[in-house]
Each structure stands twice: as structure tokens, then as C-alpha cells.
Amino acid sequence: MRRLALVLAVGSGLVLAQTLQSGDYLGTIQMGVTTLRMALHLAQSPDGSWGGTIDSIDQGAMGIPVRNLTLDDKGVVRFGNFEGTANADGSEISGHLTQGGTAVPIVFRKVTKIEGPARPQMPQRPYPYNEEDVEYDGAGVHIAGTLTWPKAGGPFAAAILLNGSGLLDRDETMFGHKPFLVLADYLTRLGFAVLRTDSRGAGKSTGSVARSTFEDLAQDASAAAAFLRTRKEIDPKHVGFIGHSEGGWIAPMAALQAGGAFVILLAGPGVRGDELLYEQGQAVLKAVHAAPNVLERQGQLQRLLFGAVLAERDPEKIEARLRAAIAQFKASLTPEELAATPGFDQQMEGEVRRWMIPAMQSLLRHDPKPYLMKLECPVLAIFGTLDTQVPARQNVPAIAETLAQGQVADYEIVDLPNLNHLFQTARIGAVQEYAMIEETMAPLALETIGEWLKSRFLTTERRAR
């Protein structure tokens, strides 16, 4: 559930020895199998100083400040982790960005216009249905979101959309895509009400998702169901949950607490967190053809770190175990391996900080099986065959076995061909592809969800509308 991030190191201050051109520059970099567009925006202030920002357009990372920018009398330009050379009139800057110790070439060229990433499925207002921004109280936090419902008829069966991991808005915006906006639009046009919300600490929701456990998030989802049942537009007996990725862990918990009418798992994991992340780490590297020794070393490090977290509950003891695990791992590396990993100690400090976050510890320990086995409402679980983050080969059998042993009588598990973790039609399923695929959610995935819901929760009269 980790997402690709292109990090641009930035400092403070800005000094230019000579003038570049104000305006927009565009360049591209190759990140594995993916080509990403980078936009550099430069502007000169009245006092002669310069400022700027840089965007990773296809990743949706916009407005990153450019600081410490210098241009010497030989035309050498430096800022953050970029170094290059400007041509005579400043209309082109050729150089490289340093990423993880590797110099990635890029040429920024002056342009008059920069197009955003194509997202042809993005719904456009005015919508043929009702839309309202709503707020309600969750588990010690205030939650904000958007409720949509058809203009005619009602009360309506309702779906609550539960985000994946991280700080995500109500549309689950990532890599320039808004999958929950697309899904909510599709289901509302079919005849359902849909509530989608900002994660804790995102948008207008309060709290911190990083300091929250799965139990906290399940209580928030239960509060969403209670809120919907106060609305005259909603059929209180037909309120269910659709969870994507980590949200697929939350959905069964919330359904048990709130009496959910259905549960839909969109790439919802069927195994414990440590098992999932180990398999995920291997699948992500295999998708980009990593060398066998890289796979082996990552697996070794993950086993050590996961074991350190799972062995303790006290934060101080967890940190001590993490540092001991890292020392053990470092001692096993050859001098050549260490030399090939610039900034190893800094990276490992990042791992310590990561695994000290309560939400990450909750993820590692969570086992969805007890919750799935207690469900009695209808369940749909869909996966993509090219998913590298919640691999189908691991999670389809796990979900099938658990549901077969449980109490639910009506369940369906669907493995959709050639779809990735976001349910886009993909080539290899690598995270690096997400931004470059124009499709936000494959029609096959939308239709699978819609037809399953229609067959169970739309009356003949409502289907005719």
C-alpha cells in the first residue's frame, strides 16, 4: 500500500548570478518502465530575485518549492537535487535529477502551455443527481465528506466508500486520478446513494490517520452508517460498505459494528498485515524485474523489522528491537552492497520512524480473518490479476477459504484480468504505471460492482428508472 513518491530535495533562499526566462519549462524523466513529466515554473520578482515551483504532473505532486537555485556565469543551474546547464538564451536547461543515488537525465524546455494528465473518466458538473457536502462526528474526530443520491425516487440503498491507507481525500485522489469520484458517480447514476469522506487529517476531517488504529477507523465508518440512517433519502436497512485496499480491512469490522447490509472488498487483503507486506514487497520488485539478490535482501530486512514490531507492544522496546534488527541486517551486508546503497543509515532511520507510527503497527498486526468469518451480510471481493500491492495469488485463496468457513451464505470472489491495484487496465501492474494510465477505473470493474449491487439491492421498480 505504499505509493510511488518522487522526492525533490529543497532548501531555503534563492540566488541567481544571471537571468533565466520567466515562465514554464517542461521535461520528462524515465523511472523504470514509466515516463513522468516534470514542469518547472520560474518567476522573477520586482527586486530581481527569482522564485519557482516544480510539479511531477503525472503523479499529481504539484507546487513543490524550488529553493537554493543558483546560476553561475558558465550557465550551470543548481537547485535541490537537480544540476544542469542552461543554453545561451535560457530557453533550455539540460541536466539530471539525483534519485536514490542515481542520476536521472532530464531536459527542461521553455513552453507556452503545459497540459495536465488526461483523465477522460473524470465526471463533470452539472451532475444528473443530487450532491451535498456533509459533516458528522466520528470516533473523537469530525468527519467531512460528500453524499450523492438520485433525483427521483427513494429512499435509496447506500454505499459508504472507505479509503485505502494514507492521507487521502474523499475522492481517494492519487497520481492525478480520483477513483472514488468515478465510482460514486457510476453508482449514483445506477440508483444508489453514495457517501465518500476525507481520511482523518485530510480535507475537512480532523484527527490524524497516522495516529489511528483500525479500530478507530472502523468506528468512524460505523458513525457514517449511523449518520446516513438519519437521512430521509436513505433506506436505513440497506446501508453497506465498499472498502479499497486497507479500506477492505475496515469494511468487515464496520459492517459487524453497524449492521451493514453488504460488504464489497476492492483489493481487500485476506491475510495478516505482515504476510501481506512481505508478499507485496516481493511482487513490487518482481514487476520491475529486480535482481534475485535484491529480492532476497528486501525479504531479509522485512522479516527482521516485522519481527521486531510484532514481538513487543511497548514503544521504547519496539524501537530498541528495530535498531537491533537494522544493526543485524547491516552486519550481514557485503562492502559492495553497502557501497551500492548511498545513504543507508539515513534510509534505515526512516524505517525506524515508519514502524514507530501507530497506524503502521496496527496494519502489521491486523488479521482480517476473524471479522470475515463473522459476516452474515452479502460479500463481494474483487481483485486484479496484475495487482502488486494486494497480490491476487495470495489474497484470493485466503478470502475464499475464510468465507467458506464463515457464516455468510451469499458471497462472490472475482479475479479481473489485466487490472492493477487501482483497477486500471495495466501492462505489468507496477506502481510506476498508475500515473501514466489515463483510465481511472476499468469499466469491467465498475460493471462488476454495479451489477452485483443491482441484483441484490435495486427493486424492479427502481431499476426501470
Summary of the structure (lengths in Angstrom):
residues: 465
radius of gyration: 24.1
end to end distance: 38.7
largest distance: 75.7
contacts: 1567
relative contact order: 0.12
helix: 35%
strand: 26%
